[in-house]
């Protein structure tokens, strides 16, 4: 059987600009459906909101929330994690995307054993509803230190469990050539020594190792460039400019983007995505069955931008679809 690939969108990116009036949930689902390019929705259920309304919109517009999830802190958010899992069957969710903070609620840095324990507990809760956890590689989370991924994966393997990851290449590629960001990942010395490779063109790129080991079960698509510029249009809570993990996929107008835009600069990220799609088209069992477009409007991404966030998600989805079909045709 030929492998398939579903293409979705993170609902946080279903808006044009964040300086415009907020878009209500039903309008978001209608906008997604009207494009005709998305197969599903990805969503972190908002707290304090009646989720039954979202189920209604999902059914009305025939858009399953295939990927559900959240950002969790061990020792604080386990009850919320269980709540999300309880809603997964009603949404038709198959993937539980989990961002896990590097620190425990009591302030200590999570050990590899504690990360593995959190993952195992999530699997035990989620398995009965058929929505399996996937730990996202993400800034500010336990695995921003990329070396920890292998260690946790090997810990789980000793107990006969497989690590499932969500791969968002942007969280790796934007660090290339940026010493401050490499230090944030605690890997600058390893990169300089050639022990960790981030360059998507290299066969030794660390994310290619994760794919080869069958760990990558879900993915996000958001374009960046190496040493991506910081987002000067929005600041983080600490007052610094956003970390710069989003580069427009669609050429912005001069007043919509700070600095020059170069389509050729997207090639490393596109190369990384092509590699992932090729792994899928070759039929690997442990490769993502879906990929979510995730251009979003927060400080570290496209917050304050003058270009349309949603337009970039739609264009990215169209590119993913055509690239997937091209690669599938080559190997047919």
C-alpha positions as CSV (number, residue, x, y, z in Angstrom):
1,X,0.0,0.0,0.0
2,X,1.3,3.4,-0.9
3,X,1.8,5.7,2.1
4,X,-0.4,8.7,2.6
5,X,0.3,12.1,4.1
6,X,-2.3,14.3,5.8
7,X,-1.7,18.0,6.0
8,X,-3.2,20.1,8.7
9,X,-2.9,23.5,10.4
10,X,-2.5,24.7,13.9
11,X,-5.6,26.7,14.8
12,X,-3.4,29.4,16.5
13,X,-2.3,30.3,13.0
14,X,-5.8,30.9,11.6
15,X,-5.7,34.7,11.5
16,X,-4.2,37.2,9.2
17,X,-2.6,39.6,11.7
18,X,-2.6,39.9,15.5
19,X,-3.4,43.6,15.4
20,X,-6.8,42.8,13.9
21,X,-9.9,41.8,15.9
22,X,-9.7,38.2,17.2
23,X,-11.1,35.5,15.0
24,X,-13.8,33.4,16.6
25,X,-13.6,29.6,16.7
26,X,-16.3,28.9,14.1
27,X,-14.8,31.4,11.7
28,X,-11.5,29.7,12.1
29,X,-12.9,26.3,11.2
30,X,-14.7,27.8,8.2
31,X,-11.6,29.6,7.0
32,X,-9.7,26.3,7.2
33,X,-12.4,24.4,5.3
34,X,-12.8,27.1,2.6
35,X,-9.1,26.8,1.6
36,X,-9.6,23.1,0.5
37,X,-5.9,22.4,1.3
38,X,-6.1,21.1,4.9
39,X,-7.2,17.6,6.0
40,X,-7.3,18.3,9.8
41,X,-6.8,20.8,12.6
42,X,-4.2,20.8,15.3
43,X,-5.2,22.4,18.6
44,X,-4.1,22.9,22.1
45,X,-7.5,23.2,23.8
46,X,-7.8,26.6,25.5
47,X,-8.4,26.5,29.2
48,X,-11.7,27.7,30.6
49,X,-13.5,27.3,27.2
50,X,-16.4,24.9,26.5
51,X,-14.8,22.3,24.3
52,X,-18.1,20.9,23.1
53,X,-18.4,23.9,20.8
54,X,-15.1,23.0,19.2
55,X,-16.4,19.4,18.7
56,X,-19.5,20.9,17.0
57,X,-17.4,23.0,14.6
58,X,-15.1,20.1,13.9
59,X,-18.1,17.9,12.8
60,X,-19.9,20.8,11.0
61,X,-16.9,21.5,8.8
62,X,-15.7,17.9,8.5
63,X,-12.3,18.8,10.0
64,X,-11.1,16.3,12.7
65,X,-8.8,17.7,15.4
66,X,-6.4,14.9,14.5
67,X,-3.7,16.4,16.7
68,X,-4.5,17.6,20.2
69,X,-2.1,18.7,22.9
70,X,-0.6,21.3,25.1
71,X,2.3,22.7,27.0
72,X,2.8,20.9,30.3
73,X,4.8,21.3,33.5
74,X,5.6,18.1,35.4
75,X,4.3,18.1,38.9
76,X,1.6,20.7,38.0
77,X,-0.3,19.8,34.8
78,X,-1.0,16.1,35.0
79,X,-4.7,16.7,35.7
80,X,-4.9,19.0,32.6
81,X,-3.1,16.4,30.6
82,X,-5.7,13.8,31.6
83,X,-8.5,16.2,30.7
84,X,-7.1,16.7,27.2
85,X,-6.8,13.0,26.8
86,X,-10.4,12.5,27.8
87,X,-11.6,14.8,25.0
88,X,-9.4,13.2,22.3
89,X,-11.9,10.6,21.2
90,X,-14.6,13.2,20.7
91,X,-12.3,15.2,18.4
92,X,-11.1,12.2,16.5
93,X,-7.5,12.9,17.8
94,X,-4.8,10.4,17.0
95,X,-1.7,12.3,18.2
96,X,-1.2,13.9,21.6
97,X,1.4,16.5,21.0
98,X,3.2,17.4,24.3
99,X,5.6,20.2,25.0
100,X,7.2,19.4,28.4
101,X,9.0,22.2,30.2
102,X,12.6,21.7,31.2
103,X,11.9,22.3,34.9
104,X,9.6,20.6,37.4
105,X,6.9,22.6,39.1
106,X,9.1,22.8,42.2
107,X,11.9,24.5,40.1
108,X,14.4,21.7,39.7
109,X,15.6,20.7,36.2
110,X,13.9,17.4,35.1
111,X,16.2,14.5,34.9
112,X,16.1,12.1,31.9
113,X,14.4,9.5,34.1
114,X,11.7,12.0,35.1
115,X,11.1,12.9,31.5
116,X,10.8,9.2,30.6
117,X,8.4,8.7,33.6
118,X,6.2,11.6,32.4
119,X,6.1,10.1,28.9
120,X,5.3,6.6,30.2
121,X,2.5,7.9,32.3
122,X,1.0,9.9,29.4
123,X,1.2,6.7,27.3
124,X,-0.7,4.7,29.9
125,X,-3.4,7.3,30.1
126,X,-3.7,7.8,26.3
127,X,-3.4,4.3,24.9
128,X,-7.0,3.3,25.8
129,X,-8.4,6.1,23.6
130,X,-6.0,5.5,20.7
131,X,-4.3,8.9,20.9
132,X,-0.6,8.4,21.5
133,X,1.7,11.0,23.0
134,X,4.5,12.6,21.0
135,X,7.1,14.8,22.7
136,X,7.8,17.9,20.7
137,X,11.4,19.1,20.2
138,X,11.0,22.7,21.2
139,X,12.7,25.8,22.7
140,X,12.3,26.3,26.4
141,X,11.5,22.6,26.8
142,X,13.5,19.7,28.2
143,X,14.8,18.7,24.7
144,X,16.1,22.1,23.7
145,X,19.3,20.4,24.7
146,X,19.1,18.1,21.8
147,X,21.6,15.6,23.3
148,X,18.9,14.6,25.8
149,X,16.7,13.1,23.0
150,X,18.9,10.1,22.5
151,X,19.4,9.5,26.2
152,X,15.6,9.5,26.9
153,X,15.0,7.3,23.8
154,X,17.5,4.8,25.0
155,X,16.1,4.8,28.6
156,X,12.7,4.0,27.2
157,X,14.1,1.3,24.9
158,X,15.5,-0.6,27.8
159,X,11.9,-1.1,29.0
160,X,10.7,-2.0,25.5
161,X,9.1,1.3,24.9
162,X,9.4,3.5,21.7
163,X,10.0,7.2,22.0
164,X,7.6,9.3,19.8
165,X,8.8,12.7,18.8
166,X,7.2,15.7,17.1
167,X,9.9,17.2,14.8
168,X,9.7,20.9,14.0
169,X,12.9,21.6,12.0
170,X,12.6,25.3,12.6
171,X,13.6,24.8,16.3
172,X,17.0,23.4,15.1
173,X,17.7,25.3,11.9
174,X,17.3,28.8,13.3
175,X,20.2,28.1,15.7
176,X,22.7,27.4,12.9
177,X,25.5,30.1,13.1
178,X,24.0,31.7,16.2
179,X,26.3,31.2,19.3
180,X,23.7,32.6,21.7
181,X,21.1,30.0,20.6
182,X,23.6,27.2,20.5
183,X,24.5,28.0,24.1
184,X,20.8,28.0,25.0
185,X,20.8,24.4,23.8
186,X,24.1,23.7,25.6
187,X,25.6,22.3,22.4
188,X,27.9,25.0,21.0
189,X,31.1,23.1,21.9
190,X,29.7,19.9,20.4
191,X,28.7,21.7,17.2
192,X,32.1,23.3,16.9
193,X,33.7,19.9,17.4
194,X,31.4,18.3,14.7
195,X,29.8,16.0,17.2
196,X,26.4,17.5,16.6
197,X,25.4,18.5,13.1
198,X,22.4,20.8,12.5
199,X,23.0,21.5,8.7
200,X,20.0,19.9,6.9
201,X,22.2,19.1,3.9
202,X,24.5,16.9,5.9
203,X,23.7,13.1,6.1
204,X,24.8,13.4,9.8
205,X,22.2,16.0,10.7
206,X,20.9,15.1,14.2
207,X,17.2,15.2,13.1
208,X,18.0,12.6,10.4
209,X,19.3,10.3,13.1
210,X,16.0,10.6,15.0
211,X,14.0,9.9,11.8
212,X,16.2,6.9,11.0
213,X,15.6,5.5,14.5
214,X,11.9,5.6,13.9
215,X,11.2,8.2,16.6
216,X,9.6,10.9,14.6
217,X,5.8,10.3,14.5
218,X,4.5,13.8,13.9
219,X,5.9,17.0,12.4
220,X,5.3,20.8,12.1
221,X,6.1,22.9,9.1
222,X,7.2,26.5,9.6
223,X,9.9,28.0,7.5
224,X,13.1,29.5,9.0
225,X,16.6,30.3,7.8
226,X,19.9,29.6,9.5
227,X,20.7,32.3,12.1
228,X,17.1,33.5,11.7
229,X,16.8,37.2,12.7
230,X,15.1,38.0,16.0
231,X,11.5,39.2,15.9
232,X,11.9,42.9,16.6
233,X,8.2,43.5,16.3
234,X,7.3,41.7,19.5
235,X,9.0,41.1,22.8
236,X,9.1,38.1,25.2
237,X,8.0,38.5,28.8
238,X,11.6,39.1,29.8
239,X,11.7,42.2,27.5
240,X,13.9,40.7,24.8
241,X,12.9,40.5,21.2
242,X,11.3,37.3,20.1
243,X,13.8,34.5,19.4
244,X,13.1,34.4,15.7
245,X,11.7,31.0,14.8
246,X,9.7,32.0,11.8
247,X,10.7,33.4,8.4
248,X,7.9,34.2,5.9
249,X,7.2,31.5,3.3
250,X,5.4,34.0,1.1
251,X,7.3,37.2,0.0
252,X,6.1,40.0,2.3
253,X,5.7,43.6,1.3
254,X,8.5,45.9,2.4
255,X,6.5,47.4,5.3
256,X,5.3,43.9,6.5
257,X,8.8,42.6,7.4
258,X,11.9,44.0,9.0
259,X,14.9,43.4,6.8
260,X,15.3,41.9,3.3
261,X,13.6,38.7,2.3
262,X,15.4,36.1,0.2
263,X,13.6,33.1,-1.2
264,X,16.9,31.3,-1.7
265,X,17.5,31.5,2.1
266,X,14.6,29.0,2.5
267,X,16.5,26.2,0.8
268,X,18.0,24.6,3.9
269,X,14.6,24.3,5.6
270,X,13.0,23.1,2.4
271,X,15.8,20.5,2.1
272,X,15.0,19.3,5.6
273,X,11.3,19.0,4.8
274,X,12.0,17.1,1.6
275,X,14.1,14.6,3.6
276,X,11.2,14.0,6.0
277,X,8.7,13.6,3.1
278,X,11.1,11.2,1.4
279,X,11.3,9.1,4.5
280,X,7.6,8.9,4.6
281,X,7.2,8.1,0.9
282,X,9.6,5.3,1.2
283,X,7.1,3.7,3.5
284,X,8.7,3.8,6.9
285,X,6.2,2.5,9.5
286,X,7.5,4.9,12.1
287,X,7.3,8.1,10.1
288,X,4.7,10.8,10.4
289,X,1.3,10.1,8.8
290,X,0.6,13.9,9.1
291,X,2.3,17.2,9.2
292,X,0.8,20.5,10.5
293,X,1.6,23.9,9.1
294,X,2.4,26.1,12.0
295,X,3.0,29.7,11.2
296,X,1.8,31.4,14.4
297,X,1.6,35.0,15.8
298,X,3.6,34.8,19.1
299,X,6.7,36.7,20.0
300,X,9.2,34.0,19.1
301,X,7.5,33.5,15.8
302,X,5.4,36.0,13.7
303,X,4.0,38.2,16.5
304,X,3.5,41.8,15.3
305,X,4.2,40.9,11.7
306,X,2.4,42.9,9.0
307,X,2.1,39.9,6.6
308,X,-0.8,37.4,6.8
309,X,-0.1,34.4,9.1
310,X,-2.9,32.4,7.5
311,X,-1.7,33.1,4.0
312,X,1.6,31.6,4.8
313,X,0.0,28.5,6.3
314,X,-2.1,28.0,3.1
315,X,0.9,28.5,0.8
316,X,3.0,26.2,2.9
317,X,0.3,23.5,2.7
318,X,0.0,23.8,-1.1
319,X,3.8,23.5,-1.3
320,X,3.8,20.4,1.0
321,X,1.1,18.8,-1.1
322,X,2.9,19.4,-4.4
323,X,6.3,18.3,-3.0
324,X,4.8,15.2,-1.5
325,X,3.1,14.2,-4.8
326,X,6.3,14.9,-6.8
327,X,8.3,12.6,-4.4
328,X,5.7,10.0,-4.4
329,X,5.6,9.9,-8.2
330,X,9.4,9.5,-8.3
331,X,9.3,6.4,-6.2
332,X,6.1,4.9,-7.6
